[in-house]
């Protein structure tokens, strides 16, 4: 279960507006891992926005 907490915490930091470098400095996690999570967050946010637009129309 503990393995899930780090990516979710990083995703929350990204959504709060922190930069990849700030997250790396705080967590010590490798930059490619943070970039991969950031890309997934962006895809999820785009999907949610599209679903919200589709629900309104």
N, CA, C and O atoms as a GROMACS GRO file, in nm:
protein
  228
    1UNK      N    1   0.082  -0.121   0.000
    1UNK     CA    2   0.000   0.000   0.000
    1UNK      C    3   0.086   0.126   0.000
    1UNK      O    4   0.047   0.226  -0.060
    2UNK      N    5   0.200   0.124   0.065
    2UNK     CA    6   0.282   0.245   0.076
    2UNK      C    7   0.334   0.291  -0.060
    2UNK      O    8   0.363   0.409  -0.078
    3UNK      N    9   0.344   0.200  -0.156
    3UNK     CA   10   0.394   0.239  -0.288
    3UNK      C   11   0.302   0.338  -0.357
    3UNK      O   12   0.348   0.419  -0.437
    4UNK      N   13   0.175   0.334  -0.328
    4UNK     CA   14   0.080   0.424  -0.394
    4UNK      C   15   0.089   0.567  -0.340
    4UNK      O   16   0.053   0.661  -0.411
    5UNK      N   17   0.136   0.584  -0.218
    5UNK     CA   18   0.129   0.716  -0.157
    5UNK      C   19   0.220   0.817  -0.225
    5UNK      O   20   0.181   0.932  -0.241
    6UNK      N   21   0.341   0.777  -0.267
    6UNK     CA   22   0.435   0.873  -0.325
    6UNK      C   23   0.384   0.931  -0.457
    6UNK      O   24   0.384   1.053  -0.471
    7UNK      N   25   0.341   0.851  -0.554
    7UNK     CA   26   0.290   0.911  -0.677
    7UNK      C   27   0.169   1.002  -0.654
    7UNK      O   28   0.156   1.106  -0.720
    8UNK      N   29   0.080   0.964  -0.564
    8UNK     CA   30  -0.036   1.048  -0.538
    8UNK      C   31   0.006   1.179  -0.471
    8UNK      O   32  -0.052   1.284  -0.499
    9UNK      N   33   0.106   1.172  -0.384
    9UNK     CA   34   0.155   1.294  -0.320
    9UNK      C   35   0.221   1.386  -0.423
    9UNK      O   36   0.203   1.508  -0.419
   10UNK      N   37   0.297   1.328  -0.515
   10UNK     CA   38   0.361   1.407  -0.620
   10UNK      C   39   0.255   1.467  -0.712
   10UNK      O   40   0.266   1.583  -0.752
   11UNK      N   41   0.152   1.390  -0.745
   11UNK     CA   42   0.044   1.442  -0.830
   11UNK      C   43  -0.024   1.560  -0.763
   11UNK      O   44  -0.057   1.659  -0.829
   12UNK      N   45  -0.046   1.552  -0.633
   12UNK     CA   46  -0.107   1.664  -0.561
   12UNK      C   47  -0.018   1.787  -0.566
   12UNK      O   48  -0.067   1.898  -0.585
   13UNK      N   49   0.114   1.768  -0.550
   13UNK     CA   50   0.207   1.880  -0.556
   13UNK      C   51   0.204   1.946  -0.694
   13UNK      O   52   0.210   2.069  -0.705
   14UNK      N   53   0.195   1.864  -0.798
   14UNK     CA   54   0.188   1.918  -0.935
   14UNK      C   55   0.062   2.001  -0.952
   14UNK      O   56   0.066   2.111  -1.006
   15UNK      N   57  -0.049   1.950  -0.905
   15UNK     CA   58  -0.176   2.023  -0.917
   15UNK      C   59  -0.175   2.151  -0.835
   15UNK      O   60  -0.247   2.246  -0.867
   16UNK      N   61  -0.094   2.155  -0.728
   16UNK     CA   62  -0.082   2.277  -0.649
   16UNK      C   63   0.003   2.382  -0.720
   16UNK      O   64   0.007   2.497  -0.677
   17UNK      N   65   0.072   2.343  -0.827
   17UNK     CA   66   0.149   2.439  -0.906
   17UNK      C   67   0.298   2.437  -0.879
   17UNK      O   68   0.370   2.527  -0.924
   18UNK      N   69   0.347   2.338  -0.808
   18UNK     CA   70   0.491   2.331  -0.783
   18UNK      C   71   0.563   2.283  -0.909
   18UNK      O   72   0.508   2.207  -0.988
   19UNK      N   73   0.686   2.327  -0.926
   19UNK     CA   74   0.764   2.285  -1.043
   19UNK      C   75   0.825   2.147  -1.018
   19UNK      O   76   0.833   2.100  -0.904
   20UNK      N   77   0.868   2.084  -1.126
   20UNK     CA   78   0.930   1.952  -1.115
   20UNK      C   79   1.055   1.960  -1.029
   20UNK      O   80   1.082   1.871  -0.949
   21UNK      N   81   1.132   2.068  -1.046
   21UNK     CA   82   1.254   2.085  -0.967
   21UNK      C   83   1.224   2.100  -0.818
   21UNK      O   84   1.296   2.046  -0.734
   22UNK      N   85   1.117   2.173  -0.785
   22UNK     CA   86   1.079   2.189  -0.644
   22UNK      C   87   1.041   2.054  -0.584
   22UNK      O   88   1.080   2.022  -0.472
   23UNK      N   89   0.964   1.976  -0.659
   23UNK     CA   90   0.922   1.845  -0.609
   23UNK      C   91   1.043   1.755  -0.591
   23UNK      O   92   1.052   1.682  -0.492
   24UNK      N   93   1.136   1.759  -0.686
   24UNK     CA   94   1.258   1.679  -0.677
   24UNK      C   95   1.338   1.717  -0.552
   24UNK      O   96   1.388   1.630  -0.481
   25UNK      N   97   1.348   1.847  -0.526
   25UNK     CA   98   1.423   1.893  -0.408
   25UNK      C   99   1.356   1.848  -0.278
   25UNK      O  100   1.424   1.812  -0.183
   26UNK      N  101   1.223   1.851  -0.276
   26UNK     CA  102   1.150   1.814  -0.154
   26UNK      C  103   1.146   1.664  -0.129
   26UNK      O  104   1.162   1.618  -0.016
   27UNK      N  105   1.126   1.586  -0.237
   27UNK     CA  106   1.104   1.442  -0.220
   27UNK      C  107   1.229   1.359  -0.246
   27UNK      O  108   1.241   1.248  -0.194
   28UNK      N  109   1.322   1.412  -0.326
   28UNK     CA  110   1.440   1.334  -0.361
   28UNK      C  111   1.412   1.228  -0.467
   28UNK      O  112   1.499   1.146  -0.497
   29UNK      N  113   1.293   1.230  -0.524
   29UNK     CA  114   1.259   1.133  -0.627
   29UNK      C  115   1.325   1.172  -0.759
   29UNK      O  116   1.348   1.290  -0.784
   30UNK      N  117   1.358   1.075  -0.843
   30UNK     CA  118   1.425   1.107  -0.971
   30UNK      C  119   1.336   1.191  -1.063
   30UNK      O  120   1.215   1.173  -1.066
   31UNK      N  121   1.400   1.281  -1.138
   31UNK     CA  122   1.326   1.370  -1.228
   31UNK      C  123   1.242   1.294  -1.330
   31UNK      O  124   1.128   1.334  -1.354
   32UNK      N  125   1.293   1.186  -1.394
   32UNK     CA  126   1.207   1.116  -1.491
   32UNK      C  127   1.078   1.062  -1.430
   32UNK      O  128   0.974   1.060  -1.497
   33UNK      N  129   1.084   1.017  -1.305
   33UNK     CA  130   0.964   0.968  -1.238
   33UNK      C  131   0.864   1.081  -1.220
   33UNK      O  132   0.745   1.064  -1.245
   34UNK      N  133   0.913   1.197  -1.178
   34UNK     CA  134   0.825   1.312  -1.157
   34UNK      C  135   0.766   1.358  -1.289
   34UNK      O  136   0.648   1.392  -1.296
   35UNK      N  137   0.848   1.359  -1.395
   35UNK     CA  138   0.798   1.399  -1.528
   35UNK      C  139   0.689   1.304  -1.576
   35UNK      O  140   0.590   1.347  -1.635
   36UNK      N  141   0.708   1.175  -1.551
   36UNK     CA  142   0.609   1.075  -1.593
   36UNK      C  143   0.476   1.098  -1.520
   36UNK      O  144   0.369   1.091  -1.580
   37UNK      N  145   0.483   1.126  -1.390
   37UNK     CA  146   0.361   1.153  -1.313
   37UNK      C  147   0.298   1.283  -1.361
   37UNK      O  148   0.175   1.292  -1.370
   38UNK      N  149   0.380   1.385  -1.391
   38UNK     CA  150   0.327   1.513  -1.440
   38UNK      C  151   0.254   1.494  -1.572
   38UNK      O  152   0.149   1.554  -1.594
   39UNK      N  153   0.307   1.410  -1.660
   39UNK     CA  154   0.240   1.384  -1.788
   39UNK      C  155   0.107   1.314  -1.765
   39UNK      O  156   0.008   1.346  -1.832
   40UNK      N  157   0.102   1.222  -1.672
   40UNK     CA  158  -0.023   1.153  -1.642
   40UNK      C  159  -0.126   1.248  -1.581
   40UNK      O  160  -0.244   1.241  -1.613
   41UNK      N  161  -0.080   1.337  -1.494
   41UNK     CA  162  -0.169   1.438  -1.434
   41UNK      C  163  -0.228   1.525  -1.544
   41UNK      O  164  -0.348   1.554  -1.544
   42UNK      N  165  -0.145   1.567  -1.639
   42UNK     CA  166  -0.193   1.651  -1.749
   42UNK      C  167  -0.298   1.577  -1.832
   42UNK      O  168  -0.401   1.635  -1.868
   43UNK      N  169  -0.273   1.449  -1.861
   43UNK     CA  170  -0.370   1.370  -1.939
   43UNK      C  171  -0.501   1.356  -1.862
   43UNK      O  172  -0.609   1.370  -1.920
   44UNK      N  173  -0.492   1.328  -1.732
   44UNK     CA  174  -0.613   1.313  -1.651
   44UNK      C  175  -0.693   1.442  -1.645
   44UNK      O  176  -0.816   1.440  -1.657
   45UNK      N  177  -0.623   1.555  -1.627
   45UNK     CA  178  -0.691   1.684  -1.621
   45UNK      C  179  -0.759   1.717  -1.754
   45UNK      O  180  -0.871   1.768  -1.755
   46UNK      N  181  -0.691   1.688  -1.865
   46UNK     CA  182  -0.750   1.712  -1.998
   46UNK      C  183  -0.875   1.625  -2.017
   46UNK      O  184  -0.976   1.671  -2.070
   47UNK      N  185  -0.866   1.499  -1.974
   47UNK     CA  186  -0.980   1.409  -1.988
   47UNK      C  187  -1.098   1.457  -1.904
   47UNK      O  188  -1.212   1.457  -1.950
   48UNK      N  189  -1.070   1.499  -1.781
   48UNK     CA  190  -1.178   1.549  -1.694
   48UNK      C  191  -1.242   1.674  -1.752
   48UNK      O  192  -1.364   1.690  -1.747
   49UNK      N  193  -1.161   1.764  -1.807
   49UNK     CA  194  -1.215   1.886  -1.868
   49UNK      C  195  -1.302   1.852  -1.988
   49UNK      O  196  -1.408   1.911  -2.006
   50UNK      N  197  -1.259   1.756  -2.070
   50UNK     CA  198  -1.338   1.715  -2.186
   50UNK      C  199  -1.470   1.652  -2.143
   50UNK      O  200  -1.574   1.680  -2.202
   51UNK      N  201  -1.465   1.568  -2.039
   51UNK     CA  202  -1.588   1.505  -1.990
   51UNK      C  203  -1.683   1.609  -1.935
   51UNK      O  204  -1.805   1.597  -1.953
   52UNK      N  205  -1.631   1.712  -1.868
   52UNK     CA  206  -1.716   1.818  -1.815
   52UNK      C  207  -1.782   1.896  -1.930
   52UNK      O  208  -1.899   1.931  -1.922
   53UNK      N  209  -1.705   1.923  -2.037
   53UNK     CA  210  -1.762   1.993  -2.153
   53UNK      C  211  -1.869   1.907  -2.219
   53UNK      O  212  -1.974   1.958  -2.259
   54UNK      N  213  -1.842   1.778  -2.232
   54UNK     CA  214  -1.940   1.688  -2.294
   54UNK      C  215  -2.068   1.678  -2.211
   54UNK      O  216  -2.177   1.668  -2.266
   55UNK      N  217  -2.055   1.681  -2.080
   55UNK     CA  218  -2.172   1.671  -1.993
   55UNK      C  219  -2.260   1.795  -2.003
   55UNK      O  220  -2.382   1.786  -1.987
   56UNK      N  221  -2.200   1.911  -2.027
   56UNK     CA  222  -2.277   2.034  -2.037
   56UNK      C  223  -2.351   2.046  -2.170
   56UNK      O  224  -2.455   2.110  -2.178
   57UNK      N  225  -2.298   1.984  -2.274
   57UNK     CA  226  -2.361   1.999  -2.406
   57UNK      C  227  -2.466   1.893  -2.434
   57UNK      O  228  -2.528   1.893  -2.540
   0.00000   0.00000   0.00000
